[in-house]
Each structure stands twice: as structure tokens, then as C-alpha cells.
Amino acid sequence: MLSLSQRLTQQQKLSPQQIQYQKLLQLNTLALEQRIKTELEINPILEEEMELNQEQSEKEKEEEREEAEDPDNEEFELEDYMNDDDFDHERVNRSNDEEIFHPIAPARSTLYEHLLSQLRLLDLSDDLTLLGEEIIGNLNSDGYLKRDFDELLEELELFDHVVIEHEKAEELLHTIQHFEPIGIASRNLQECLLIQLRASKDADKYLKYLAQVMLEEHYDDFTKRRFEALKQKMNLTDESLKKTVALIQSLNPKPGEGNLETAELNQINPDFLLEKIDDNYIITLNDKSMPSVTINKSYLEMFDAKKKKGRKKNSRDKETYKFLREKFESAKWFIACIQQRRETLLKIMQAILERQYQFFEKGPKYLKPMIYKDIAEAINMDISTISRVVNAKYVQSPMGIHELKYFFSEGLSTDSGEEVSNKHIKERLKEIIEEEEKKKPYSDDKLAELLNAEGIHIARRTVAKYREQLRVPVARLRKEL
């Protein structure tokens, strides 16, 4: 029997402006600079601010600010701009520090090393670890696994005497395919697109469903661009078809392309500059080379004039007013998002500095265990926000240039009950190996024994993992005659 019922539920949905803010958080300095230049090209309300004329009076500058705020008071609500009532729209994205740093950083890891580092974080058996290394080692330049998966398993059994159940092997491959970059190690384009589509969190649910059906059931029609056939088979309107195809086309067909080996990415422009002055550390954003954006005064005056016409506006005036209003709203949002981004970045970097103060004072041995949750709780932000800020961002400090992810690590306990960072353990492991007798190098078992004697509870397998991450060969290969 059919019945009708009402149910009250709460759902959290991000507005387009909030999504824009989240996306800006993910960008590093170089990517943000390009994003600002793109926005300057598409929005005439925005313009790049030049240095203010020294002869311009404070009164004139105040008048400009009032003019910019006047239409805002009537047309928009303050909370529309992320409650950012104190940002200076005339001058954003600039640090007070006048010096620009462009250091040459050491080469970043290759895509192979990047994927291996993610594999090492998994709690896998030795056999599955070996399979994972084989999968990663057999990827082509586009990031695809072109080797037949069954043949790869057969070779492991034949040459390494490793037998892995097919179900467990497929499960590991599925896990690797969800490494960063998402879709890596796919066996074909269809699988690659579906993995990315299913993992997408920003896409409209209905369009996501349509795109999945299109890729799973009508892939041949899609690849051959038989759009009329797709419309009929899936009962789509022109608009639904257009949006569904656009969603699929927004996915990355080559997750391995432009990987971390490129020379361009070896030039790291740090996002933060951390300098010690007297006894205090000063954090600045390295954004002096970035365009500073403001509202175009001419368009602002035009917008104000159209608004004052009121009911006397003809159809052309109404269209112009609508265009200016949309662009003005977009410009205000963009400026607010950039300013909010600056504040968020500085707040997170300050929290990292406070928790890892001893590292910046004394070096890697003093790095504390720290996870995203620690920083999120300290500054009352979501873990997802911390993750976006930390990703692909670098800080230059007296200790060198480090990716922000470097400061996050799990910890192991000591006999005293103290938690120590795994990076600290790696440093100690490196020291022990450097001091060992070269004719009788320590085995992994012996290294684990020595670390345990120092009060650090660690297994042989973990020692082997850390040793490999340090690119230190096994004992027999370190032995000198």
C-alpha cells in the first residue's frame, strides 16, 4: 500500500562561492598567479592594481572605497562575502615583505617514487608489497598498466615464487588506482574515467549517475561521439547530454602525464617564507610577484549610474545592469576568496610553526608526530581544509625548503611513553648505518634490535621499510671488502 510521509533532514551543501574558495585553497603560489590572470581576462570589473600615485590624497582614496561599498550596501548581504567585513578590496594578495625569493630547489621525487611512498604507508604483507612494486614499475608514461595483470601474477609466481590470490591482487590494484593521482594504474581509458567519476565528490549526483551509465553501458557510442544515439538510448534532453558529456570530459584521461619528473616542477617557488628575527619567527606569504586585484573604477561608476536610473531603465539598460551586477558580484567574491585564502594559509602555517617549533630551532631530530587532525583542532577548522592547504605547498625556513606534508607524520612510542616522529626514527636509523663497521654492516634485524635498545619500539619489517625509503641498500650490498 502506498503512503505519503514527510521527513525533515539536514544536508550541508556548498555554494558555488564556497566551492571556489575551496579550489583556491588547493592552489600553490604559481597556480594561483595564473588563476588570477585568468580571472582578470574574463571579468572586466576586475583590474590589476598599479602602485597608487603618491600625490593622491587620503580623502580621494576614502571616496573610492565609499563608492565601491555604496552599491554593495543596497544589492548584497554582508554574509554573502564570507563574513569578511574587514578585507581591503583595493589591495589583496600582497605581503608587506618587499623581497622576492626564487630559490633553486633540489629535484622532487619521480612519479614512481611518489607512488611507492604511498604504497609504503599501507600495512601489506611482503608478497603484496612486491606485487604493488611490480604494478607501479610497469606503468607507462600516461600512467596506465599496459601489462596483462594475469601475466604479471604468473611471472611473480614463476620467478619470485610468490603466489597471491587473484581476489587479493585485484583489491590491491584497486587501492593503487585510488592513489594520488586518482586513476593511476588503470588498464584502459574506460576504467580510468570510471574510477575518477566514482571518486568525485563535487559533481552533481544526477549528472554523475548519467555519466556512469554512459561510460558503463554506452562507452562505444560515447567514444565515437554518437550523440544522437546516446540521446535516444538514454532518453536525454540536449541540455542533459551536453552536461553529462562535459562532466566526463572534465576527467583526466592521462593521470601519469605531467608527472613529478618534469624539470619545470623542479624549480620550487615556496609559498611561505619563515624568517627568524631576534627571537621570533616571522611568517610571510611569498606573493609579491602576484597581481594585486581591485574593482575597476570606471565600471563601478557605470554600474552605479545604471542603478540610479531605477524604473526608467529600458531593456538595453536592464541587460547592461544585469551584466554589470553579475560581474560585480563575481569580482567581489573572487577578492573575498583570495583574502580569506591568505588568512587561512597564514593561520595554518602559524599552527604548524607552534607545534614544530623545535624542528625549526634544532632540526629534523626534533620533529614531533603530527596529523591533520591536530592542526584542525588547534585552529578550529575542518580536516579537509587542512588537507587542501598542505597539498603541494612549500615553506622556506632556516632549515631549508620543505613541503608542508613533511611536517605531518605518525609516531612510535618509546619506553618513556613519549611519542617520536617516524622521521626522527629515520634520521637515527641513517646515523646508525653511517656509523656501522663497513666490513660487517648491520642486518635489518640488528638495526631493529639497536633501536629497541634505545627505547624505540620498532619491528624489523618497519626498519626495512624505512631503510628503503632512505634509499639505503640491504646489508650484503653495503658490505665493503
C-alpha positions in Angstrom: 0.0 0.0 0.0 1.4 3.4 -1.0 1.6 6.2 1.6 2.9 9.7 1.8 5.1 10.9 4.6 7.3 13.9 5.4 10.7 13.7 6.8 12.9 16.6 8.0 16.6 16.2 7.3 19.6 18.4 7.3 22.0 18.5 4.4 25.2 20.5 4.1 25.6 21.9 0.5 28.4 24.1 -0.6 27.5 27.2 -2.5 29.4 28.0 -5.8 31.3 30.6 -3.9 32.4 28.2 -1.2 33.5 25.7 -3.9 35.5 28.5 -5.5 37.2 29.2 -2.1 38.0 25.5 -1.6 39.5 25.3 -5.0 41.7 28.4 -4.4 42.9 26.9 -1.2 44.4 23.9 -3.2 46.4 26.1 -5.5 50.0 26.9 -4.8 51.6 30.3 -5.4 52.4 29.7 -9.1 49.0 28.2 -9.9 47.1 31.0 -8.0 49.1 33.6 -10.0 47.8 32.0 -13.3 44.3 31.7 -11.8 44.2 35.5 -11.0 45.5 36.4 -14.5 42.7 34.2 -16.0 40.1 35.9 -13.8 41.4 39.3 -14.9 40.9 38.3 -18.5 37.3 37.1 -18.1 35.9 39.7 -15.7 36.1 43.4 -16.8 35.1 44.6 -13.3 38.5 43.4 -12.0 41.7 45.1 -12.8 45.3 44.7 -11.8 46.1 47.4 -9.2 49.1 49.6 -10.0 51.1 51.5 -7.4 49.0 54.3 -6.0 50.0 57.8 -7.0 51.9 59.3 -4.1 50.0 62.7 -4.6 46.6 61.1 -4.2 45.1 62.4 -1.0 43.7 60.2 1.7 40.3 61.8 1.1 40.3 60.7 -2.6 41.2 57.1 -1.6 38.4 57.1 1.0 35.9 58.4 -1.6 36.9 55.5 -3.9 36.3 53.0 -1.1 32.9 54.5 -0.3 31.9 54.3 -4.0 32.8 50.7 -4.1 30.8 50.0 -0.9 27.7 52.0 -1.9 26.2 49.6 -4.4 27.2 46.7 -2.3 25.1 48.0 0.7 22.0 48.0 -1.4 22.4 45.0 -3.6 24.2 42.4 -1.4 24.2 41.0 2.0 27.4 41.2 4.0 27.4 37.5 4.8 27.5 36.8 1.1 31.1 37.7 1.3 32.1 35.1 3.8 31.7 37.5 6.7 34.9 39.1 5.6 33.9 42.6 6.6 37.4 43.9 7.2 39.2 43.0 4.0 40.6 45.8 1.9 39.2 45.1 -1.6 41.6 47.6 -3.1 44.7 45.7 -2.2 44.8 42.0 -1.7 47.3 39.2 -2.2 50.3 41.2 -1.2 52.8 40.7 1.7 54.5 43.7 3.3 57.8 42.0 2.8 59.4 43.6 -0.3 61.9 40.8 -1.0 61.1 38.1 -3.6 62.7 34.7 -3.2 63.3 32.4 -6.2 65.5 29.6 -4.8 66.5 26.6 -6.8 65.3 23.6 -5.0 66.5 20.0 -5.3 64.6 17.8 -7.7 61.3 16.4 -6.5 60.6 12.7 -6.4 59.5 11.0 -9.6 56.0 9.7 -10.1 57.4 6.2 -9.4 58.8 7.3 -6.1 55.6 9.3 -5.3 53.5 6.2 -5.8 55.9 3.9 -3.8 55.8 6.3 -0.9 52.0 5.9 -0.8 52.4 2.1 -1.1 54.7 2.0 1.9 52.0 3.6 4.0 49.8 0.5 3.6 50.1 -2.4 6.0 50.8 -5.1 3.5 52.4 -8.5 3.5 55.8 -8.8 1.8 54.2 -10.6 -1.1 51.6 -7.9 -1.7 54.2 -5.2 -1.3 56.2 -6.9 -4.1 53.1 -7.0 -6.3 52.5 -3.4 -5.6 56.0 -2.5 -6.7 55.6 -4.6 -9.8 52.4 -2.8 -10.7 53.9 0.7 -10.2 57.1 -0.3 -12.0 55.0 -1.4 -15.1 53.1 1.9 -15.6 53.6 3.7 -18.9 54.2 7.5 -19.3 50.4 8.1 -19.3 50.0 6.2 -16.0 48.4 3.1 -17.4 49.1 -0.5 -16.6 49.5 -1.9 -20.0 50.9 -5.3 -18.9 48.4 -8.1 -18.7 47.5 -8.4 -15.0 47.3 -12.2 -15.1 50.7 -12.4 -16.8 52.2 -10.2 -14.1 50.9 -12.5 -11.4 52.2 -15.6 -13.3 55.7 -14.0 -13.5 55.7 -13.3 -9.8 54.9 -17.0 -9.2 57.5 -18.2 -11.7 60.4 -16.0 -10.8 59.8 -14.9 -7.2 57.8 -17.9 -6.0 55.1 -15.6 -4.9 51.5 -16.9 -5.1 48.7 -14.3 -4.5 45.0 -15.0 -4.7 43.5 -13.2 -7.6 40.9 -11.5 -5.4 43.5 -10.0 -3.1 45.6 -8.9 -6.1 42.7 -7.1 -7.7 41.9 -5.5 -4.3 45.5 -4.1 -4.2 45.3 -2.9 -7.8 42.0 -1.1 -6.9 43.7 0.5 -3.9 46.7 1.8 -6.0 44.2 3.1 -8.6 42.9 5.4 -5.9 46.4 6.8 -5.0 47.3 10.3 -5.9 46.9 11.0 -8.9 43.5 9.3 -8.9 43.0 6.8 -11.8 46.7 5.8 -11.9 47.4 2.2 -12.9 44.1 1.8 -14.8 44.2 -0.8 -17.5 42.2 1.2 -20.1 40.6 4.6 -20.5 37.1 3.4 -19.6 38.4 2.1 -16.2 40.4 5.3 -15.7 37.4 7.6 -16.2 35.0 5.5 -14.1 37.4 5.4 -11.2 37.7 9.2 -11.2 34.0 9.7 -11.7 33.1 7.4 -8.8 35.6 9.2 -6.5 34.3 12.6 -7.5 32.7 14.5 -4.6 31.9 17.8 -6.3 29.8 16.6 -9.3 26.0 16.8 -9.3 24.7 13.4 -8.2 22.2 13.0 -11.1 24.8 14.0 -13.8 27.3 11.7 -12.1 24.8 8.8 -12.4 24.2 9.6 -16.1 27.9 9.8 -16.8 28.4 6.4 -15.1 25.7 4.8 -17.2 27.1 6.4 -20.3 30.6 5.0 -19.6 29.5 1.6 -18.4 26.7 0.8 -20.9 27.2 3.1 -23.9 31.0 3.5 -23.9 31.4 2.7 -27.6 28.8 5.4 -28.6 30.5 7.9 -26.3 34.0 7.4 -27.7 32.7 7.5 -31.3 30.6 10.7 -30.4 27.3 9.2 -31.5 25.4 11.8 -29.6 22.0 11.2 -31.3 22.2 7.5 -30.4 23.1 8.4 -26.8 20.1 10.8 -26.5 17.7 8.1 -27.7 19.2 5.2 -25.7 19.4 7.2 -22.5 16.3 9.3 -23.1 18.3 12.5 -22.6 17.5 16.1 -23.5 20.0 18.2 -25.4 20.9 20.0 -22.1 21.4 16.8 -20.1 23.5 15.3 -22.8 25.7 18.4 -23.0 26.2 18.5 -19.3 26.9 14.8 -19.0 29.5 14.8 -21.8 31.1 17.9 -20.2 31.4 16.1 -16.9 33.2 13.1 -18.5 35.4 15.4 -20.5 36.5 17.2 -17.3 38.1 14.0 -16.1 41.8 13.3 -16.6 42.4 10.7 -19.4 46.2 10.6 -18.7 46.9 10.6 -14.9 50.6 9.9 -15.4 51.1 12.8 -17.8 53.0 15.8 -16.5 54.2 13.7 -13.6 56.7 14.8 -10.9 59.7 14.2 -13.1 59.3 17.3 -15.2 62.1 19.9 -15.0 59.6 22.7 -14.6 58.4 21.4 -11.3 62.0 21.1 -10.1 62.0 24.8 -9.7 60.1 25.3 -6.4 58.8 28.7 -5.6 58.0 28.4 -1.8 54.5 29.6 -0.7 55.7 30.6 2.7 58.8 32.4 3.9 59.8 31.7 7.6 62.5 34.0 8.9 63.8 34.3 12.4 64.3 37.9 13.6 65.8 38.3 17.1 63.9 35.5 19.0 60.8 35.5 16.9 59.8 33.7 13.7 58.0 35.8 11.1 55.7 34.1 8.6 55.0 35.8 5.3 53.4 34.6 2.1 55.7 34.7 -0.9 53.2 36.5 -3.1 54.9 39.7 -4.1 55.1 38.7 -7.8 51.4 38.0 -7.9 49.0 40.5 -9.4 47.0 42.5 -6.8 43.4 42.9 -7.9 40.9 45.6 -7.3 37.5 46.8 -8.6 37.7 48.8 -11.9 36.5 52.4 -11.0 35.0 53.1 -14.5 32.8 50.1 -14.4 31.9 50.8 -10.9 30.7 54.3 -11.8 28.8 52.8 -14.8 27.2 50.3 -12.5 26.2 53.0 -10.0 24.7 55.1 -12.8 22.6 52.3 -14.2 21.3 51.5 -10.7 20.3 55.1 -10.1 18.1 55.1 -13.3 15.7 52.9 -11.4 12.4 52.2 -13.2 13.4 54.4 -16.1 15.8 51.7 -17.4 15.0 50.5 -20.9 15.6 46.9 -22.0 19.2 47.6 -23.0 19.9 49.3 -19.7 18.4 46.4 -17.9 20.7 43.9 -19.8 23.7 46.1 -19.1 22.8 46.4 -15.4 22.3 42.7 -15.1 25.7 42.0 -16.8 27.5 44.5 -14.5 25.8 43.2 -11.4 26.8 39.6 -12.1 30.3 40.6 -12.9 30.5 42.9 -9.8 29.2 40.1 -7.6 31.7 37.7 -9.1 34.6 40.2 -8.6 33.7 40.8 -5.0 33.5 37.1 -4.3 36.8 36.5 -6.0 38.6 39.2 -4.0 37.0 37.9 -0.8 38.1 34.4 -1.5 41.7 35.4 -2.1 41.8 37.3 1.1 40.2 34.5 3.0 42.7 32.1 1.5 45.6 34.3 2.7 44.2 34.4 6.2 43.6 30.6 6.2 47.1 29.8 4.9 48.8 32.0 7.5 46.7 30.6 10.3 47.6 27.0 9.4 51.3 27.8 8.9 51.3 29.5 12.3 49.8 26.4 13.9 52.5 24.2 12.2 55.2 26.5 13.5 53.9 26.4 17.0 53.7 22.6 17.1 57.0 22.0 15.3 58.9 24.9 16.9 61.8 22.7 18.0 62.3 21.4 14.4 62.8 25.0 13.1 65.2 25.6 16.1 67.2 22.4 16.1 66.5 20.3 13.0 64.8 17.0 11.8 65.5 15.0 15.0 63.1 17.2 16.9 60.2 16.8 14.5 57.1 15.8 16.5 54.4 13.4 15.4 51.6 15.4 14.0 48.5 14.6 11.9 46.0 16.8 10.1 43.5 16.4 13.0 46.0 18.0 15.4 46.1 21.3 13.4 42.4 21.2 12.6 41.5 21.0 16.3 44.1 23.7 17.2 42.6 26.3 14.9 39.0 25.0 14.7 38.9 24.1 11.1 37.9 21.1 9.1 40.5 18.4 8.3 39.6 18.7 4.6 40.7 22.4 4.8 44.0 21.5 6.3 44.5 18.8 3.6 43.8 21.3 0.8 46.2 23.9 2.2 49.0 21.4 2.9 48.9 19.8 -0.6 51.7 20.9 -2.9 52.7 23.9 -0.7 56.3 24.6 0.4 57.9 26.7 3.1 61.4 28.2 3.1 62.9 28.4 6.6 66.4 28.4 8.1 66.2 24.6 7.9 65.8 24.7 4.1 62.8 24.2 1.8 60.2 21.6 2.9 56.8 20.6 1.6 54.2 21.2 4.3 53.3 17.5 4.2 56.8 16.8 5.6 55.7 18.1 9.0 52.9 15.5 9.2 53.8 12.0 10.3 52.7 9.2 12.6 54.6 8.5 15.7 56.0 5.5 17.6 56.2 5.2 21.4 59.4 4.9 23.5 60.0 3.2 26.8 59.4 6.6 28.5 55.9 6.8 26.9 57.0 9.7 24.6 55.8 9.7 21.1 58.5 10.3 18.5 58.1 11.0 14.8 58.9 8.4 12.2 61.0 11.0 10.5 63.1 11.2 13.7 63.5 7.4 13.7 64.6 7.6 10.1 67.3 10.1 11.0 68.5 7.9 13.8 68.5 4.9 11.5 70.6 6.7 9.0 73.1 7.7 11.7 73.4 4.1 12.9 74.0 2.9 9.4 76.6 5.6 8.7 78.5 4.6 11.9 78.4 0.8 11.3 81.5 -1.2 10.6 81.6 -1.3 6.8 83.0 -4.8 6.7 80.2 -6.0 8.9 77.1 -4.0 8.2 74.0 -4.4 10.3 71.1 -6.5 9.1 67.6 -5.2 9.5 67.1 -7.5 12.5 70.2 -5.9 14.2 69.1 -2.4 13.3 65.7 -3.1 14.9 67.5 -4.5 18.0 69.6 -1.4 18.3 66.7 0.9 18.0 64.7 -1.1 20.6 67.7 -0.9 22.9 67.4 2.9 22.7 63.8 2.6 23.8 62.1 2.9 20.4 59.7 0.0 19.8 60.0 -0.9 16.2 59.7 -4.1 14.2 62.3 -5.5 11.7 59.8 -5.1 8.9 59.3 -1.4 9.7 63.1 -0.9 9.8 63.3 -2.5 6.3 60.6 -0.1 5.1 62.3 3.0 6.5 65.7 1.8 5.1 64.2 1.5 1.6 62.7 5.0 1.9 66.1 6.3 2.8 67.4 4.5 -0.4 69.9 2.5 1.7 70.6 -1.0 0.3 70.5 -4.2 2.3 73.4 -5.2 4.4 75.0 -7.5 1.9 75.2 -4.7 -0.7 76.6 -2.3 1.9 79.4 -4.6 2.8 82.9 -3.4 1.9 85.9 -5.8 1.4 
